[in-house]
Amino acid sequence: MYYTHMKDEDILTILKSWNFWDGDIATGIARPLYVQKIAEILKDNTIPIVVETGIRRAGKSFISRQVVQKLIERGLKKEETLIINLEDERLILRDYELLLQIYRIYRAKINQKGKAVIVLDEAQEIRGWEKFVRGISERGEAKFVITGSSSKLLSSEFSTLLSGRHITVTVSPLNFSEFLSFRGASKDKKSEVELFEDYFVRGGFPAVALSNIKEEVLLSYFETIIVKDIIQRYNIKIQEKLRTLVKFYITSAASSITYNSVSKFLKMPIKTVQVFSDYIKNSYLLFFLDRFSFSIKERETSPRKVYVVDNGFISVIGTNLKEGKGRFLENLVALTLLKLSNTDKKLSVYYWKNNEKEVDFILRRDKNIEAIQVSYSIDNQKTREREVSALLECTRLLNLSAGTIITRDYSAEETINGIFIKYIPITDWLKDIK
């Protein structure tokens, strides 16, 4: 006898509202960068599972629907697809037995014998989803697209259960090219420059890009991430300390930190800082960069720099734009490089520091190293000398022949002491990053 949460016909009605069986469903604005990648992975018979993970509200659910739509366009029958939205409030008692019941209904009513592609949307809502996915995929009955908003999806237990059978795709808020597409930007330079200011300050969450109440939406996202992806997920009792730490990090975006320094400043036990920092990082709200060094020990013991997953959170939680244009710009470059490293597994991103001189980003692919400095404006002679001298020192010590300085709108090239330096406006640089 099956354990019944709801009547089969009620579950079938819910499933039909999320699936293509009886017609089209909402798929949002196309995100081909992700859709094409996931669709290609699913074509490979050696990998039956794709895991979409990343910050909440980055568009994972819409992307998974677009993947299903793409597969149907390529010849997959609509009945050979199943989308399970585990955040649908109509689903009662969301647990392992519910998954089994849904799958039984699907096989009985929609697709009795054929293979299938199954989307498990927000999988972390159900304990034991891994065993469900493993059993069906190992029997060759279906391939899976799993979405979730916590890196806990990639825990050691999960990796052990599905070892060698999955590929992870990290979904981020819109890059600048995607943002322009969402906003229907024309190709002229003036349109891009005007839209950049919105992207620069309010960030790239898809719904925010299209909203007329951006601040309200961002604050709602922030609160949901704090409550659902951190407080509830980890059963945190001292919630005010967590909120204080999160806001401290956001207002410190692009700054160097150590757990010890944070502990002293906030008068919080260092163990609490360390554990809470891991929880925050697991929600994808923040990320940290290590200092570049050929010595692993030196990298591990040096301060790290903290960045925020989207500039919109800095705007509504942290720093006034007039007071921190340089911080906004550096954070934007950092999160763009993070997206790049998520798709290019050979790429590692660091910052560089030697005594008082600092270069914002070091990109390393195997033995190839690139140095990138970020400066909102270099009109001031003192600022220009500081940024250039640090870049020259870095290139000299790392034996590089060139360096890049990303600015708000300054473009030029020059050679100093045999080092080629390229100044590139942020909008031009962003359009080159795919």
N, C-alpha and C positions, 0 to 999 in steps of 0.2 A: 504494500500500500504506500502510495506517495504521501509525503508530508505536504499538506496543502495550506498555504498562506492565504490564498485568494482563489476565487473560482477561475478555472481555466479560461473561460470566455472573457472575463475581465482583464486577465493578463494579455490575452490575444488582442483585445481592443487597444490596450496601451502600446503593445509592440507595433501595431499597425500605424500608430501615429508617428513612430520614429523610423519607419522603414519605407522602402521604395515599392513594396509589393503592389499597392493599389494606385500608384501614381507618384508624382514627384514630392519631395520634402525640401524644406529650406536648407540650402548648403552655403549660404553666405557668399562673400566675395572671394574669388579664387586666390589660393596661395600655392601656385605651381611649384615653387621651390621645394616645398615639403611633399606635395601630392605626388609629383613625379618620382621623387626618391622612394617614398613608401610603396608606391605601385610597382616600381622596379624590383624592390626587395621581395615583394610577395610573388613575383613571377619566378623567383628562384626556389626550386623545390627543396633545397637543403635548409632553408630558413623559414619555418612556419609561423614565427611570431615576431611582430614589430611592436616595440614599446614606445609610445609617445609620452614623453614626460616634459615637465617645465612648469613655470609659474602659472597659477590659476588665472583664467580669463585671457590667456595668450592666443586662444583659438584652436585648441586641440580637438574639441568636439566637431567643429565645422570642418577642420582638415580631414578628420576620419570619414565624415560623410562625403566630402569631395573625393576621397580615395575610392569609396564604394561606388560613387557615381562614375568615376573614371573607369573602374573595372567593368561596370555594366556597359559603358560605351564601347569597351574593347571586346564585348561578347559574353560576359558573365550574365547568367540569367538573374533577374531580380530576386527570384525565390531562393537563389543560392547565396544570398546575403542576409545577415542578421545583425541589427544594431540594438544593443541593450544599453539604455541610458539609466545607470544606477543612481542618478540623482533625481530621477522622476519621483516627485512626492507621492504619487499614486501607488507606488510599490511599497507594500507593507512588509515588515519583518525581513529586511534585506540581509540575507545570510546565505550560506552555502546551499541549503535546500531550495531556496528561491532560484538560484542559478540552474539547478538540476530540473526544477519544474519548468522554467522558461525554455530550456533546451528540449525537454520532452515535448512541450506544446509545439515548438517550432518544427520538430521532426514529424510530429503526428499531423499537423495541420497545413504546413507550408512546404516543407522539403523532406520527403520521406527517405530518399536514397542518395541524392546527389551530394557531392562535396560542397563545402561552404566557406565563405569568409565571414568571420564574426567580429564585430566591434564590441569590446567591453569598455564602456565609457565610464571613467572615474572608478576604476577597479578597486581602489583602496577602500571603498565603501563596504566591501564584503570580505570578511576574514576567510581565508582559504581559497580565494579565487585562483591562486597559483595551481592548486591541485586540479581544479576544474579545467583550466587551460591545458595543463600538461597531459591529462588523461585523453582529452579529445584530440589534441594535436598528435600525440604519439600513436593513436589509432588511425591517424590519417583521415579523420572525418572532416577536419576544418583547419583553416589558417586563421590567425588572430591579429587584430590591431587592438592593443591595450592602451588606454589613456589614463593618466593620473597626474595629480599636482603635487607629488612629493617624491623626493629622491629615495624615500623609504621603499618605493617600488623596486629599487635596485639593490635592496638589502642582500646580505650574504645568503640568507635563507632562500630568497627568491632566485638568486643567481645559481645556487646549488640545484634547486628543483628544475630549472630550465636551462641549465648549463649547455652552451653551444647551440641553443635552439632559438635564440632571439637576437635581434639587433635593436639598439636604442636610438631613437631620434629625439633630440631635445628641441622643443618648440619654444621660441622666444616671441615677445611682442614684435610688431612690424619693424623691419629695417626701413631705411629711408625710401628705397625704391618701391617697396610694398606700400608704404604710407602714401606716396604720391599716387599710386594706382587706386588706393582706397578713396582718396579725395578727388579722383578724376582730374588730376593735374594735366594741364596742357604741356606741350613740350618746350615752351619758351622759358628762358632763364628767369624772367621776372616772376612767373608763377611759382617756380621752384623755390626761389629765395623767400617769397612771402610765406609759403607753406612751411618752410624750414623753421621759421620762428615758432610756429605752433608745435611742431615735432620736437624742437629743442627744449621747450619748456614743459609741454604737457605729455610728451612721450608717445609711445607707439602701441598701446593696447588697442586692439581693433575697434572695440565699441567706443572707446574714448575718442579715437580719430574721427568717428562719425557723430559724436554727441555734441549737443549745444550746452550741456551742463557738465563739462569735463571735470571740474573740481569735485563735484558731488559724486560722480561715478568713481573717480580715483579714491576718494575717502571711503566709499563703500567697499571697493576692492581691498583696500588696505585692512579694513576692519575684518572682512571675511577671511583673509589670509591669516591674520593674527589669531582669530578665534578658531576657525576650522582646521587650518593646517599646522598650527602650533599648540595653542592652549588645549583644545579638545583632543588632538591626536596624541599629545604627550601627557595629558592629564596634569597640567601645570596648576599648582595651587597659588603660588606667589605671582599673580598675574601682573601686578603693578611693576614689579622688578623686571619682568620680561618686557613690558611696554617701554619702560625707561631705557632698557638696553637697546631695543630696536630703534627708538627715536634718536638715541645717542649715535648709533652707527649711521643712520641716514643723514643726520646733521654733520657727520664727520666724513661724508663721501669724499673719496680721493685723498684721504689722510692715512698716514702710517699709524698702526696700533699694535699693541701687545696685550694679551689677556691681563698681564700684571698691571699695566698702566690703566686699562679700563677698570679693573677691580679697584684700584686706589681712587680713581676719579669719581666713580659711582658709589664707593663704599659698599661694595658687593663682594662676597667671597669669590675667590678666583675660580674655584671649581664650578660655582654657579654660572659665572661668565662663560667658561669654557663649554659647559653642557648646553646652556641656552644659545650660545653662538652656533653650535652644531645644529640645533633644532631650527634656528632661523635660516641657516644655510640650506638645510634640507627642504625648506619650503620654497627655495629659489628666490627669496626676497632680496638676499644679499649674496655677494661672492667676494672672495679674497684673492689677492695676488701675492705670490712670494717674491722676495728679492732675488735677482739673478745672481747666480754664482755657479762656478764649475764644481764647487764643493757642496754635496748634499747636506752635510752637517751645517754649513753656514747658511744655506737656504732655510733649513728647518728652525734655526735659532734666531734668525733676523726678524724684525718687525714685518708685518704684512700690511698691505694697503687694502682698504675696504671700499667697495663700490656697490651701487644699487641697481637692481635689474631694470629699472625704467626711470627716466628723468622726471616723469610726472610725480613720482613719490617724493623726490627731493623738493619739488615745487610746492606740494601741498602739506608736507610734513616737516621739511628741513629748512632749506635756504632760500631767501629772497633772491630773485634773479639779479637785481641790481648789485647785491652784495657778493655774488658768487658766480659770475659768468664763466670764469676760468674753471671752477669746480663742475659746473654743468657740462662744459665742453669736454673736460677730461673724463667725466663719467660716461658721456655719450661714446667717446672713442673706446673706452674700456668695455662697455657692454657690446659694442659692435665687434670688437676683437674676440670677446667671449663667444658670440654667435659663430664667428669664423672658426674658432678652435673646436666648437661642438660638431662642426661638419668636416673639419680637417683634423683627423686624429694625430697627425704628425706634428701639428702646430702646438707649441707651448708659449704662454704669454707670461712675462714677468715685468717687474720694474727694476731699475738699476740705480745704485747709490754708492758713491765713494766719497767719504768725508762729508763735505757740505754740498757736493754736486750731485744732482739727481736727474735722471732721464726717465720719463714717465712709463715708457713701454719698451720692452725687448721682446722681439718675436724670434723664436727659434724653431726651425724645421731641420731636423738632423744636424748637420754641421753648418747650415746657413743661418746667419744671425742678422737681424735688422733692428736698428734703433729708431724710435719715434718719440719726438718731443711734442708736447701740446701747449700752446699759448694762445689765449683768446686774441690778444693784440700784442704786436711787437713795435708799436709806434714809439713807445717810451724807450730811450736809448739804454737805460739801466736794465730794463726788462729784457731787451734784445740781447745785451751782452751776457746776462745771466743764463738765458736759455741756450744761447749758442755755445758759450764756454763749457757748459755741462755736456752738451752733445759732442763737442770736439774732444773733451776728456774721455768720454765713453767710447767713441770710435777709436781713439788712440789706444786705449787699454785693451779693447776687444779686437784690435787689428782690422777695423772696418774701413772701407774707402768712401762711404757715403752715409748720410743720415737724413731724416725727414722731420720737418716741423709743421704740424697741422695748426692752422690759424682759423679765425672766423672768416676772413675774406681777403687775406693777403696772399699774393702769388708771385713767386720769384725763384731764381736759382742763383747760386754763387758757389765759388770754391775758395775755401779758407785753409791755408796750411796743407794743401793737397787733398782736403776732404770736401767732396761735393755735397752741398746742402740744398735740398729742395723744400721750398715753402709752398704748401698746398692748402687752399680753402677747404673747410670741412665739408661743404656740399659736394665739391668735386671728388673728395676722397670717399665719401659715403657712397656715391653712385658707382664707384669702382669696386665696392665690396658687395659681393653677391651672397 
